[in-house]
C-alpha cells in the first residue's frame, strides 16, 4: 500500500456471490439433517439402525450451532440412508474414543477416516474413497516454519492416534529431527494449544486448518505432507453389506453431476465468494461531490434548493457508508508529503475485515511493519511508479490484526491535480486468501492420480529434477504389475482399479520416510530413494516379496507379481529423463527374464546381466544347500614366527563353477540384500571352528572375521556378535572383527558407534587394507581398534618401488605412535618379510608362510610348523 510493489491484475466482479453463498449455506444446513429425519420416518421394525460416531472436524463433520451433526460426510451418509431405508443414530465422541468404540463394536460406522496400513488391520473400509485430503502445519505468529527441519526442538500439537501423528513420527525420525509431540483429543484442541502457548505448531488436515486457523490466530505454513484418502470405516468383519452399499452409491453418484455426492462436495469445498469494488462506486463519489459543489454555488439564490440538496446529500452519504461497511473491499485515500504517501482516510470496514482500526493505519511506518518480510524487498516503491504511471496494481502478503497472513490484491490510482501539485491517490484492498487456498487445492488435483491419490508423472518429474539438481546419490525404481491386464480383461476394470489401489497402499507401507512414490499410469509405479537408507536391492526385494501375497484376498486369491527396474544417480544418468528412461529399460529386461524380478540398469543388458542374475540366484540356494566353505590363513609374529591367529576367508563351492572366490559373489550378495545372512554364517562357522580346534587340543589363539559395509550397523551387528559368542561359548577377546578402511570412511560416525559397541563386549578390532581408503587421522584416533593391516598392494612393491616402501614405513610408524599393532598382508617373499621385520612391523600373513587352507589342512600345517620351530 505505502511501499514497494509488483504488478498484478484486478479480480473479476462477483456482485451476486454473497446471496448465492448464503443460499448454499442454508441448503447445506438443511440437507445435513435430511438423513436423520429420513431415518426417523421409516418404521422401526423395517429399517436397520446404524450407530454413527460424530467428532469435530469441520467442514467434513461437525456439530452445528443448533447442536446437530452436519458436514460433508453427514450429508452424504444421510442421502445414502434415505435410499437404503436406514435409521441413523449419531453419537458424539472424541476422535480416539470414536475409534476405540468403533473397534469394540459400540459404533457401527465412523465417517471421515483416513486409510492407513495400521488402520486396515483394525477396521474395514469401503473401496471407493469419498474424497482426498492432505496434512498441513499451522504455526504460532512468532515462529517461522518453512520446511520439516524447522521443527527441530519444537512442540507440535496433533490429534492423538491420527495419520498426522504417525506421518510426522516417520518423516522427522527419518530426518533425525528432534521434536516434542503434544497430543490432543481434537484438531480444535490442537489449535487451542498453539494459541494458548502450550505448543508452537499444530498439525491438521487441510479441510479443517485452512478454514479455522484464522479464528485461533494461527498462520498457515507451506509444509504439506501425508496425502490421504478418506472413507467410512466399520469394525473388522462387521457391516460389510452397508460398506458395499456405500460403495454402490458413491460410485453411481460420482458419474452424475447433479447427484447428492456433488451437491455435498460443492457445499463443503466451495470457497467464500470474493467481491470487489462495485464499478459504480467512484462515479457515485464524483457525482455526490459535484452535486455538493453545485448546490453551494447557488446557495444564496436558492435557499430552499439548498435544504433539499443537503437532505439528498445526507441520504447519499448514509447509503455510501452502509455500502462501505458491508463491502469486502477496503478503500483509502492518500496524498504525497515529500517523498512519502500519507494516508488521509480509510473506510471503516477495515476493522471488520483485517482487525485494524483506521487510526492505526494512519500512523507513520505502519504499512512497512505489516507487509510480509519476504515480500517487502520485492515491491517497487509506489510513489516512484505513480509519478510516471496513472495506476499501480500488485499482490503481496500482509499480517492482519489477528496475526494471520492475508494475500492482498492492491490497486492504486492517481486523482487529477494541478500541474506540479502533490499527488493524490485512491487505493483499494481485495482479499485473495481464499482464492489462493482454492488454487492450492486445484494444484493438488492436477499433480496427483485420481484413482490412488498418489503423485502423478508430472509431480514425479518435478521432484526428480529437484533431487538431481541437489546432487548426491539416489535410486529410481520403476515397478510394473505383471498380471493386471489379465484381471482387467477377465474380471473387469472395476476389480483392476481395486487391485491398483491395493498395490498403492502396499507400496506406501514399504516406502521409507524419505522416499517418493508416484503412479506413472496404467499398472506402473515409480519410487525415488535417496542414498543412506535401506539398500536399494533389499527394499526392491521386500517389494517383490510383498507382491507374492494376494492383493485382494480373501475376495480374490489371485497373485499379481511385480517386476522392478532400477537406475542409480549419478552412475546411470545425470538428469531426470535419462534416469527414468534407464529405469524403464531395466524394467523391460527384468520382465524379459520372467515375473517377480528386479534389474539394475547396465550399459549392455545382455550376457553380463544374465551372469549377475545367475550369481544372485545361485546365492539364494547356496545357504540352504550349505555350499559355502571357510578357509583359514595363518597370521604370525615376525620376530619369532609364533602363530598369533588365523583369518577366516569365505569361499563358495559351486556345483558347476567349482570353488568361487569372494570377489565374484560378495558384491552381488551385498546388492541383493543377502550379505547379512552370508556374514552371519561366516561369523558363526568361524567361532564354531575355533572351539572345535580347542576341543581337539589344537590351540589357536584368535580368529579374524571380515565385516561387510552392509553389516556395519550399531543396532544389529553388536547384537549378532553377542548371540554368536553366547551360542559357541567363545571368549570375546579371541574374536577379531576386520573392517576395511573404505568401509569406515563411508560413514565414520555410524562406524564408530558400531565399533564402540563391539569393543564394550571385549571383541578386538582391526582396520583392513589400511592406506587405500584415505582415512582422516581425526577419525582414526577415535576408532577403538588394536591393529592396522597394511594392504598387500604396498607390500608387493617392497624391493621394487621406493614409494611403497616409504608408505609401509609411514604406516608402521603411525601405528607405533598410536600404540597399535601392524600386520602386513600378502607377504609372498623372504625379502618382504625381512624388510618389514627390520622396520618394526609386528605381524604378517601371506603365501610366504601359507595359503588360505581348509580346516584339516590348517591343522596339518600347524603341526609341521610347530615341529620345525622346536628343532
C-alpha positions in Angstrom: 0.0 0.0 0.0 2.6 2.6 1.0 5.8 0.9 -0.1 7.2 -1.1 -2.9 5.1 -3.5 -5.1 4.8 -5.8 -8.1 2.3 -5.7 -11.0 -0.9 -7.8 -10.8 -4.4 -7.9 -12.3 -7.8 -6.8 -10.8 -10.0 -9.8 -9.8 -13.4 -10.2 -11.7 -16.7 -8.7 -10.3 -18.8 -11.1 -8.3 -21.6 -8.8 -7.0 -24.0 -11.6 -6.6 -21.7 -14.0 -4.8 -22.8 -13.1 -1.3 -26.6 -14.0 -1.8 -25.6 -17.3 -3.5 -23.2 -18.2 -0.7 -25.9 -17.6 1.9 -28.3 -19.7 -0.1 -25.8 -22.5 -0.3 -25.2 -22.3 3.5 -28.9 -22.6 4.2 -29.3 -25.6 1.8 -26.2 -27.3 3.3 -27.6 -26.9 6.9 -31.0 -28.2 5.9 -29.5 -31.0 3.9 -27.3 -32.3 6.7 -30.4 -33.2 8.7 -32.4 -34.9 5.9 -30.7 -38.3 6.7 -31.6 -38.1 10.4 -35.2 -37.1 9.6 -35.4 -39.8 6.9 -34.2 -42.4 9.5 -36.9 -41.4 11.9 -39.6 -41.6 9.3 -39.0 -45.3 8.4 -40.8 -47.9 10.5 -38.6 -49.2 13.3 -39.2 -52.8 12.5 -38.3 -52.4 8.8 -35.3 -50.0 8.9 -32.0 -51.1 10.4 -30.4 -48.7 13.0 -26.8 -47.7 12.4 -24.9 -46.0 15.3 -22.6 -43.4 13.7 -19.7 -41.6 15.5 -19.5 -37.8 15.3 -16.5 -35.7 16.2 -15.5 -32.2 15.4 -13.6 -31.8 12.1 -15.4 -29.1 10.1 -16.4 -28.8 7.3 -16.3 -32.6 6.7 -18.1 -33.5 10.0 -19.1 -31.3 13.0 -21.9 -30.2 15.3 -23.7 -27.1 14.0 -24.9 -24.1 16.1 -28.1 -26.0 17.0 -26.2 -29.0 18.3 -26.9 -31.2 15.4 -24.5 -33.2 13.2 -23.5 -31.6 9.9 -20.9 -31.6 7.2 -19.9 -33.4 4.0 -19.9 -36.9 5.5 -23.1 -36.5 7.4 -24.9 -35.1 4.4 -23.7 -37.9 2.1 -24.5 -40.7 4.6 -28.0 -39.2 5.1 -28.6 -39.3 1.3 -27.5 -43.0 1.2 -29.6 -43.8 4.3 -32.7 -42.4 2.5 -32.0 -44.7 -0.5 -31.4 -47.7 1.7 -34.1 -47.1 4.4 -31.5 -47.0 7.2 -32.1 -45.2 10.5 -29.1 -43.2 11.7 -28.3 -42.5 15.4 -25.4 -40.1 15.8 -23.3 -40.5 18.9 -20.8 -37.7 19.8 -17.3 -38.7 20.9 -13.6 -37.5 20.7 -11.6 -38.9 17.8 -9.6 -41.5 19.7 -12.7 -42.5 21.7 -14.7 -42.8 18.4 -12.1 -45.2 17.0 -11.9 -47.3 20.2 -15.7 -47.6 20.3 -15.9 -48.5 16.6 -13.3 -51.3 17.1 -15.2 -52.6 20.2 -18.5 -52.7 18.2 -20.2 -49.9 20.2 -20.4 -47.9 16.9 -21.4 -49.3 13.5 -19.9 -46.6 11.3 -17.2 -43.9 11.6 -17.1 -41.2 8.9 -14.0 -39.3 7.7 -11.4 -42.0 8.5 -8.1 -41.7 6.5 -6.8 -45.0 5.2 -3.5 -46.3 6.6 -2.0 -49.8 6.7 -2.2 -49.9 10.5 -5.9 -49.0 10.4 -6.5 -51.6 7.8 -5.6 -54.2 10.5 -8.3 -52.8 12.8 -11.2 -51.7 10.6 -12.9 -52.4 7.3 -13.1 -49.7 4.6 -15.3 -49.5 1.5 -13.4 -49.4 -1.8 -14.3 -46.0 -3.4 -12.9 -43.0 -1.5 -15.3 -40.2 -0.5 -12.6 -37.5 -1.1 -8.9 -36.7 -0.7 -7.1 -34.7 1.9 -3.6 -33.9 3.0 -2.0 -32.7 6.1 -0.5 -29.2 6.8 1.3 -27.4 9.6 -0.1 -24.1 11.1 2.2 -22.1 13.3 2.2 -19.5 16.1 2.7 -16.0 14.6 6.0 -15.6 16.4 7.6 -18.8 14.9 9.0 -19.2 11.4 8.4 -22.7 9.8 9.3 -23.2 6.1 10.2 -26.8 5.9 10.3 -30.0 8.1 13.8 -29.4 9.5 12.5 -26.1 11.1 10.5 -28.3 13.5 13.7 -29.1 15.4 13.1 -28.7 19.2 9.6 -27.5 18.5 6.4 -28.6 20.3 3.9 -29.9 17.7 0.2 -30.2 18.7 -1.6 -33.1 16.9 -4.6 -35.3 17.2 -3.9 -38.4 19.3 -3.7 -41.6 17.1 -4.1 -39.6 13.9 -2.4 -40.1 10.5 -0.7 -36.8 11.1 0.9 -38.1 14.2 2.3 -41.3 12.5 3.4 -39.4 9.4 5.4 -36.8 11.5 7.0 -39.5 13.6 8.1 -41.3 10.4 9.3 -38.2 8.5 11.1 -36.4 11.4 12.5 -39.7 12.6 14.0 -40.3 9.1 15.4 -36.8 9.1 16.7 -37.2 12.6 15.0 -34.0 13.7 14.3 -33.9 17.5 10.8 -32.6 18.3 8.1 -32.9 21.0 4.6 -34.2 20.2 1.7 -32.6 22.2 -1.3 -35.0 21.9 -4.8 -33.7 21.9 -8.3 -35.1 21.5 -9.3 -32.9 18.5 -7.9 -30.6 15.9 -9.6 -27.7 17.7 -7.8 -28.6 20.9 -4.5 -28.8 18.9 -5.1 -25.2 17.6 -6.1 -24.0 21.1 -2.8 -25.5 22.4 -0.8 -23.3 20.0 -2.9 -20.3 20.7 -2.5 -20.6 24.5 1.3 -21.1 24.3 1.3 -24.9 25.1 2.7 -25.7 21.6 4.5 -24.0 18.8 2.9 -25.7 15.7 -0.3 -27.6 15.1 -0.8 -30.4 12.5 -4.2 -30.8 10.9 -5.9 -31.8 7.6 -6.3 -29.0 5.0 -10.1 -29.0 5.3 -10.0 -28.0 8.9 -6.9 -25.9 9.1 -7.4 -23.5 6.2 -10.9 -22.7 7.4 -10.3 -22.3 11.1 -6.7 -21.2 11.6 -7.5 -17.5 11.5 -10.1 -17.8 14.3 -7.3 -19.1 16.6 -4.7 -16.6 15.4 -2.6 -19.2 13.7 -0.7 -18.8 10.5 -0.6 -21.2 7.6 2.9 -22.7 6.6 4.0 -24.1 3.3 4.7 -27.5 4.9 2.3 -30.1 3.4 2.6 -33.8 3.8 0.8 -37.2 4.0 -1.9 -37.1 1.2 -4.7 -39.3 2.4 -7.9 -40.9 1.1 -11.0 -40.6 3.3 -13.6 -43.3 3.9 -16.4 -44.5 6.1 -15.0 -47.3 8.4 -16.5 -50.2 10.3 -15.2 -52.7 12.8 -13.4 -55.7 11.2 -15.8 -58.3 10.0 -18.9 -56.1 10.6 -21.2 -54.1 8.3 -19.7 -55.5 5.1 -23.2 -55.1 3.5 -23.5 -51.4 4.5 -20.0 -50.6 3.3 -20.8 -52.3 -0.1 -23.9 -50.2 -0.4 -22.0 -47.0 0.4 -19.5 -48.0 -2.4 -22.5 -48.6 -4.7 -24.0 -45.1 -4.2 -20.7 -43.2 -4.2 -19.6 -44.9 -7.5 -23.0 -44.2 -9.0 -23.3 -40.6 -7.9 -19.8 -39.7 -8.9 -20.9 -40.0 -12.5 -23.9 -37.8 -12.0 -23.1 -34.0 -11.8 -26.4 -33.2 -10.1 -26.2 -36.1 -7.6 -26.2 -35.8 -3.8 -22.5 -36.5 -3.9 -21.7 -33.5 -6.0 -24.1 -31.3 -4.0 -22.4 -32.3 -0.7 -18.9 -31.8 -2.1 -19.8 -28.4 -3.5 -21.2 -27.2 -0.2 -18.1 -28.5 1.7 -15.4 -27.2 -0.8 -16.9 -24.0 -2.3 -14.7 -21.1 -1.2 -16.2 -18.0 0.3 -17.2 -15.5 -2.5 -14.8 -12.7 -3.3 -16.5 -9.4 -4.0 -14.6 -6.4 -5.3 -15.3 -2.7 -5.6 -18.5 -2.0 -7.4 -18.0 -0.2 -10.7 -20.4 2.5 -9.8 -18.7 3.4 -6.6 -16.2 6.0 -7.9 -18.8 7.6 -10.2 -21.1 7.9 -7.3 -18.4 9.6 -5.2 -17.7 12.0 -8.0 -21.4 12.8 -8.6 -22.0 13.4 -5.0 -19.0 15.8 -4.7 -20.1 17.6 -7.9 -23.7 17.9 -6.6 -22.5 19.4 -3.3 -20.3 22.0 -5.1 -23.1 22.9 -7.5 -25.5 23.4 -4.7 -23.0 25.6 -2.7 -22.7 28.0 -5.7 -26.4 28.5 -5.8 -26.9 28.7 -2.0 -27.6 32.4 -1.8 -30.1 32.4 -4.6 -31.9 29.2 -4.0 -32.1 28.6 -0.2 -35.0 26.2 -0.5 -33.0 24.1 -3.0 -30.0 24.2 -0.6 -32.1 22.5 2.1 -33.4 19.9 -0.4 -29.9 19.2 -1.8 -28.5 18.9 1.7 -31.1 16.3 2.6 -30.2 14.4 -0.6 -26.5 14.6 0.1 -27.0 13.3 3.7 -29.0 10.4 2.3 -26.3 9.6 -0.3 -23.6 9.8 2.4 -25.5 7.4 4.6 -26.0 5.0 1.8 -22.3 5.2 0.9 -21.3 4.5 4.5 -23.6 1.4 4.5 -22.1 0.2 1.3 -18.5 0.7 2.6 -19.3 -1.0 5.9 -20.7 -4.1 4.1 -18.2 -4.2 1.2 -15.4 -6.8 1.3 -13.1 -4.2 -0.4 -11.2 -1.6 1.8 -10.9 1.9 0.3 -8.3 4.5 1.3 -7.2 8.0 0.2 -3.6 9.2 0.3 -1.6 12.4 -0.6 2.0 13.0 -1.3 4.1 14.5 1.5 7.7 14.9 0.5 8.9 11.5 -0.7 6.1 9.6 1.1 2.5 8.8 0.6 0.4 9.6 3.7 -3.0 8.1 4.4 -5.8 10.7 4.9 -8.8 8.4 5.2 -9.6 4.6 5.4 -13.0 3.0 5.1 -14.4 1.7 8.4 -14.8 -1.9 7.2 -11.0 -2.3 7.6 -11.5 -3.1 11.3 -14.0 -5.8 10.4 -12.0 -7.3 7.6 -8.4 -7.0 8.8 -8.6 -6.3 12.5 -7.1 -2.8 12.2 -8.7 0.5 13.4 -8.3 3.2 10.6 -6.4 5.4 13.1 -3.7 2.7 13.3 -3.2 2.6 9.6 -2.6 6.3 9.5 0.4 6.1 11.9 3.9 6.6 10.2 5.6 3.4 9.2 2.5 1.2 9.8 2.4 -0.3 6.3 6.1 -1.3 6.3 5.8 -3.0 9.6 2.9 -5.2 8.5 3.9 -6.3 5.0 5.3 -9.9 4.9 9.1 -9.7 5.4 9.7 -11.9 2.3 7.6 -9.7 0.0 8.7 -6.2 1.1 12.1 -6.2 -0.7 10.5 -7.3 -3.9 7.9 -4.5 -4.1 8.5 -1.4 -6.3 8.2 1.9 -4.5 4.6 3.1 -5.1 5.4 6.9 -5.3 8.1 6.5 -7.9 5.8 4.4 -10.1 2.8 6.7 -9.8 4.8 9.7 -10.8 5.2 8.0 -14.2 2.0 6.0 -14.5 -1.6 6.6 -13.6 -2.1 3.3 -11.8 -0.3 0.5 -9.9 -1.6 -3.0 -9.1 0.3 -5.5 -7.1 -0.2 -8.7 -4.9 1.5 -9.2 -1.6 1.0 -10.7 1.8 0.0 -8.7 4.9 -0.2 -9.7 8.6 -3.6 -8.7 9.8 -4.5 -7.6 13.3 -5.1 -11.2 14.4 -1.6 -12.3 13.3 -2.9 -14.2 10.3 -1.2 -13.9 6.8 -3.5 -12.5 4.2 -2.9 -12.4 0.5 -3.9 -9.0 -0.8 -4.6 -7.5 -4.2 -3.9 -3.8 -4.1 -4.9 -1.2 -6.7 -3.7 2.4 -6.6 -4.9 5.2 -8.9 -3.9 8.8 -9.1 -6.5 11.5 -8.9 -6.5 14.6 -11.1 -4.4 17.5 -9.6 -3.0 20.8 -10.9 0.3 20.5 -12.8 3.2 20.3 -10.3 0.9 19.8 -7.3 1.5 16.8 -4.9 -0.1 13.5 -5.9 -3.4 12.4 -4.6 -4.1 8.6 -4.7 -7.2 6.4 -4.1 -6.5 2.8 -3.3 -8.4 -0.5 -2.7 -7.6 -3.8 -1.0 -9.2 -7.1 -2.0 -8.5 -10.3 -0.1 -7.2 -13.1 -2.3 -6.6 -15.6 0.6 -9.5 -17.9 -0.2 -8.7 -17.8 -3.9 -5.1 -18.8 -3.1 -6.2 -21.7 -1.0 -8.6 -22.9 -3.7 -5.8 -22.6 -6.2 -3.6 -24.8 -4.0 -6.4 -27.4 -3.9 -6.6 -27.4 -7.7 -2.8 -27.7 -7.9 -3.0 -30.8 -5.7 -5.6 -32.4 -8.0 -3.5 -31.5 -11.1 -0.4 -33.2 -9.7 -2.0 -36.4 -8.2 -3.5 -39.5 -9.6 -7.3 -39.6 -9.1 -7.6 -43.4 -8.6 -4.8 -43.9 -6.0 -4.2 -40.4 -4.6 -0.5 -40.8 -5.3 1.6 -38.1 -7.1 1.4 -38.5 -10.9 4.1 -38.5 -13.6 4.2 -34.6 -13.7 4.9 -34.3 -10.0 7.4 -37.1 -10.2 9.3 -35.3 -12.9 9.4 -32.1 -10.8 10.5 -34.0 -7.7 13.2 -35.9 -9.6 14.5 -32.8 -11.2 14.9 -31.1 -7.8 16.6 -34.2 -6.4 19.1 -34.4 -9.2 19.8 -30.7 -9.0 20.6 -31.1 -5.3 23.3 -33.6 -6.1 24.1 -36.8 -4.2 23.2 -40.4 -4.8 19.7 -41.6 -5.3 17.9 -44.5 -6.9 14.9 -44.5 -9.3 12.8 -47.7 -9.3 10.0 -48.4 -11.8 7.6 -51.2 -10.7 5.2 -52.9 -13.1 2.3 -55.3 -12.0 2.9 -58.3 -14.2 -0.7 -59.7 -14.5 -3.0 -56.7 -14.1 -4.0 -56.7 -17.7 -5.4 -60.2 -17.4 -7.6 -59.1 -14.4 -9.0 -56.2 -16.5 -9.7 -58.5 -19.4 -11.3 -61.3 -17.5 -12.8 -59.8 -14.3 -13.4 -56.3 -15.3 -11.8 -52.9 -14.9 -13.6 -52.2 -11.6 -11.7 -55.1 -10.0 -8.5 -53.9 -11.7 -8.9 -50.5 -10.1 -9.3 -52.1 -6.7 -6.1 -54.0 -7.3 -4.3 -50.8 -8.3 -5.5 -49.1 -5.1 -4.4 -52.1 -3.0 -1.0 -52.1 -4.7 -0.5 -48.4 -3.9 -1.3 -49.0 -0.3 1.1 -51.9 -0.1 3.9 -49.8 -1.6 3.2 -46.9 0.7 3.6 -49.4 3.6 7.1 -50.3 2.4 8.2 -46.8 1.4 10.9 -45.2 3.6 10.1 -41.9 5.2 12.5 -40.0 2.8 11.2 -41.8 -0.3 8.8 -40.6 -3.0 6.1 -42.8 -4.6 4.2 -41.9 -7.8 1.9 -43.7 -10.2 3.1 -43.4 -13.8 -0.1 -44.6 -15.3 -1.6 -47.9 -16.2 0.0 -50.6 -14.0 3.3 -48.8 -13.4 4.6 -47.1 -10.3 7.8 -45.2 -9.7 9.9 -44.7 -6.5 12.7 -42.3 -5.8 15.0 -43.3 -2.9 17.8 -41.0 -1.6 21.0 -42.7 -0.5 21.7 -43.6 3.1 18.6 -45.7 3.8 17.7 -49.3 3.3 19.9 -50.8 0.5 18.0 -50.4 -2.8 18.3 -54.1 -3.7 17.0 -55.1 -0.2 14.0 -52.7 -0.5 13.2 -53.9 -4.0 13.3 -57.5 -2.8 10.9 -56.6 0.0 8.5 -55.2 -2.6 8.7 -58.3 -4.8 8.1 -60.5 -1.8 5.1 -58.3 -0.7 3.5 -58.8 -4.1 4.0 -62.5 -3.8 0.9 -62.4 -1.5 -2.6 -62.0 -3.0 -3.6 -58.3 -3.3 -7.4 -58.8 -3.0 -7.6 -61.7 -0.5 -10.0 -63.1 0.5 -12.3 -61.8 -2.2 -9.9 -62.9 -5.0 -7.0 -65.2 -4.2 -5.0 -64.5 -7.4 -1.4 -63.3 -7.0 -0.3 -60.3 -9.1 3.5 -60.4 -9.2 5.7 -57.4 -9.9 8.9 -56.6 -11.8 11.3 -53.8 -10.9 13.8 -51.8 -12.9 16.4 -49.7 -11.1 18.6 -46.8 -12.2 21.2 -45.1 -10.0 22.2 -41.4 -9.9 24.8 -40.3 -11.0 26.0 -43.6 -12.3 23.2 -44.2 -14.8 22.2 -40.7 -15.7 22.7 -37.0 -14.9 19.1 -35.8 -15.5 15.6 -36.9 -14.5 14.5 -38.0 -18.0 17.6 -40.2 -18.5 17.3 -41.8 -15.1 13.6 -42.6 -15.6 14.2 -43.9 -19.1 17.1 -46.2 -17.9 15.0 -47.5 -15.0 12.3 -48.4 -17.5 14.9 -50.1 -19.7 16.0 -52.1 -16.7 12.3 -52.9 -16.0 11.9 -54.3 -19.5 15.0 -56.5 -19.0 13.6 -57.7 -15.7 10.2 -58.6 -17.3 12.1 -60.4 -20.1 13.7 -62.7 -17.5 10.3 -63.5 -16.0 7.8 -62.2 -13.5 8.8 -61.1 -10.0 12.3 -59.9 -10.7 14.4 -56.7 -10.2 17.1 -55.4 -12.6 19.7 -52.7 -12.2 20.4 -50.7 -15.4 23.6 -51.5 -17.2 25.0 -50.1 -20.4 24.7 -53.6 -22.0 21.8 -55.6 -20.6 22.9 -58.9 -22.1 25.4 -61.5 -21.0 26.7 -59.5 -18.0 23.2 -59.1 -16.6 22.5 -62.7 -17.1 25.7 -63.7 -15.4 24.9 -61.5 -12.4 21.4 -62.9 -12.2 22.9 -66.4 -12.2 25.2 -65.5 -9.3 22.3 -64.0 -7.4 20.0 -66.9 -8.0 22.8 -69.3 -7.0 23.5 -67.4 -3.8 19.9 -67.9 -2.7 20.4 -71.7 -3.0 23.9 -71.7 -1.6 22.9 -71.1 2.0 20.1 -73.7 2.0 22.4 -76.3 0.3 25.4 -75.5 2.5 27.7 -74.6 -0.4 29.8 -72.1 1.5 33.3 -73.0 2.9 35.7 -71.3 5.2 39.5 -71.3 4.5 41.9 -70.1 7.1 45.2 -68.2 6.6 47.8 -68.2 9.5 48.9 -64.9 11.0 52.5 -65.0 12.5 54.7 -62.9 14.7 57.5 -61.5 12.6 60.0 -61.7 15.5 59.9 -65.4 16.3 57.4 -67.0 13.8 54.8 -67.8 16.5 51.2 -68.3 15.4 49.1 -65.5 16.8 45.8 -66.3 14.9 44.1 -67.1 11.6 41.9 -65.1 9.3 38.7 -66.7 8.1 38.1 -66.3 4.3 34.8 -67.4 2.7 34.6 -69.5 -0.5 31.7 -70.7 -2.5 31.8 -74.4 -3.6 29.5 -74.1 -6.6 28.4 -77.4 -8.2 29.2 -76.3 -11.7 31.7 -73.4 -11.3 33.9 -75.0 -8.7 35.5 -73.0 -5.9 34.4 -69.4 -6.3 36.4 -66.6 -4.6 34.7 -63.8 -2.6 35.4 -61.1 -5.2 33.0 -62.7 -7.6 30.0 -63.1 -5.3 30.3 -60.8 -2.2 29.3 -57.6 -4.2 26.3 -59.4 -5.6 25.3 -60.6 -2.2 25.5 -57.0 -0.9 23.4 -55.6 -3.7 20.8 -58.4 -3.4 20.4 -58.0 0.3 21.9 -61.4 1.1 25.1 -60.3 2.8 23.6 -60.3 6.3 22.8 -63.9 6.0 26.2 -64.8 4.5 28.1 -62.7 7.0 26.2 -64.2 10.0 27.0 -67.7 8.7 30.7 -66.8 8.3 30.9 -65.4 11.9 29.1 -68.4 13.4 31.1 -71.0 11.5 34.5 -69.3 12.3 33.7 -69.2 16.0 32.4 -72.8 16.0 35.6 -74.0 14.2 37.9 -72.3 16.7 36.1 -74.0 19.5 36.3 -77.3 17.6 40.1 -76.8 17.4 40.2 -76.1 21.1 38.4 -79.4 21.8 40.9 -81.3 19.6 43.8 -79.8 21.6 45.0 -77.7 18.6 45.2 -74.3 20.4 44.9 -71.3 18.0 44.9 -68.0 20.0 42.4 -66.0 17.9 40.4 -65.8 14.7 39.8 -62.8 12.4 36.5 -62.3 10.5 35.8 -59.7 7.8 32.8 -57.4 8.2 30.9 -56.1 5.1 29.8 -52.5 4.8 26.1 -53.7 4.9 26.7 -55.4 8.2 28.2 -52.4 10.0 25.1 -51.3 11.9 25.3 -50.2 15.5 21.8 -51.6 16.2 22.2 -55.0 14.6 25.9 -56.1 14.4 26.8 -56.0 18.1 23.7 -58.0 19.0 24.5 -60.6 16.3 28.1 -60.9 17.6 26.9 -61.3 21.2 24.5 -64.0 20.2 27.2 -66.0 18.3 29.7 -65.8 21.2 27.0 -67.0 23.6 26.0 -69.8 21.3 29.6 -71.1 20.7 31.0 -70.3 24.1 34.0 -68.4 22.6 35.6 -65.7 24.7 35.1 -62.3 23.1 38.8 -61.3 23.3 39.6 -64.3 20.9 37.5 -62.8 18.2 38.8 -60.0 15.9 36.5 -58.2 13.5 38.2 -56.7 10.4 36.6 -53.6 8.8 38.1 -52.2 5.6 39.3 -48.6 5.7 37.0 -47.6 2.8 34.0 -49.1 4.7 34.9 -46.9 7.7 35.1 -43.8 5.6 31.7 -44.1 4.0 30.0 -43.2 7.3 32.6 -42.6 10.1 30.2 -41.7 12.8 28.0 -44.8 12.2 31.1 -47.0 12.1 32.4 -45.5 15.4 29.1 -46.2 17.1 29.1 -49.9 16.0 32.8 -50.4 16.8 32.4 -48.9 20.3 29.6 -51.3 21.0 31.7 -54.3 19.9 34.7 -53.0 22.0 32.4 -52.9 25.0 31.8 -56.6 24.6 35.6 -57.3 24.5 35.9 -58.0 20.8 39.1 -56.9 19.2 39.0 -54.7 16.1 41.3 -54.2 13.1 41.4 -51.9 10.1 41.9 -54.0 6.9 43.6 -52.7 3.7 45.0 -49.7 5.5 46.4 -47.0 3.3 43.8 -47.4 0.5 40.8 -45.5 1.9 42.3 -42.1 2.8 41.4 -42.2 6.4 41.3 -39.0 8.4 43.6 -39.0 11.4 40.9 -37.2 13.3 38.7 -40.3 12.9 41.5 -42.8 13.2 42.4 -41.7 16.7 38.8 -42.0 17.8 38.4 -45.6 16.5 38.7 -48.3 19.2 41.0 -50.5 17.1 44.0 -52.5 18.2 45.6 -53.4 14.8 46.3 -51.8 11.4 46.7 -54.2 8.4 49.0 -52.9 5.7 47.4 -53.6 2.3 49.0 -56.2 0.0 49.3 -53.6 -2.8 52.1 -51.8 -0.8 53.8 -54.9 0.5 54.2 -56.3 -3.1 56.2 -53.2 -4.0 58.9 -53.8 -1.4 62.3 -54.2 -3.2 60.8 -52.7 -6.4 59.1 -49.4 -5.5 60.6 -46.9 -3.0 57.2 -45.2 -2.7 55.6 -48.4 -1.5 58.4 -49.0 1.0 58.0 -45.4 2.3 54.2 -46.0 2.7 54.9 -49.2 4.7 57.4 -47.3 7.0 54.8 -44.5 7.5 52.0 -46.9 8.4 54.3 -48.8 10.9 55.5 -45.5 12.5 51.9 -44.2 12.7 50.7 -47.4 14.4 53.6 -47.3 16.8 52.7 -43.7 17.8 49.1 -44.7 18.3 50.1 -47.8 20.2 48.6 -50.1 17.6 49.9 -53.4 16.2 50.7 -53.6 12.5 50.0 -56.7 10.3 51.3 -56.9 6.7 49.0 -58.8 4.2 50.2 -60.6 1.1 53.8 -61.3 2.2 55.0 -63.7 -0.5 58.8 -63.4 -0.5 61.5 -63.6 2.2 62.9 -60.1 1.3 59.5 -58.6 2.0 59.4 -60.3 5.5 62.9 -59.2 6.2 62.2 -55.6 5.3 59.0 -55.5 7.4 60.8 -57.1 10.4 63.6 -54.5 10.2 61.2 -51.6 10.1 59.3 -52.8 13.2 56.2 -54.4 11.7 54.7 -56.8 14.3 52.8 -59.5 12.3 52.4 -60.9 8.8 50.4 -63.3 6.7 50.7 -64.4 3.1 51.8 -67.2 0.7 55.4 -66.9 2.1 54.0 -68.7 5.2 50.8 -70.4 4.0 47.9 -70.1 1.6 44.4 -70.0 2.9 43.7 -73.6 4.0 40.6 -75.7 4.8 40.4 -76.7 8.5 42.1 -80.1 8.1 44.9 -78.8 6.0 45.5 -76.0 8.5 45.8 -78.5 11.4 48.5 -80.4 9.4 50.3 -77.2 8.6 50.3 -76.0 12.2 51.7 -79.4 13.4 54.5 -79.1 10.9 55.2 -75.5 11.7 55.5 -76.2 15.4 57.7 -79.2 14.8 60.0 -77.1 12.7 60.1 -74.3 15.3 61.0 -76.9 18.1 64.1 -78.2 16.2 
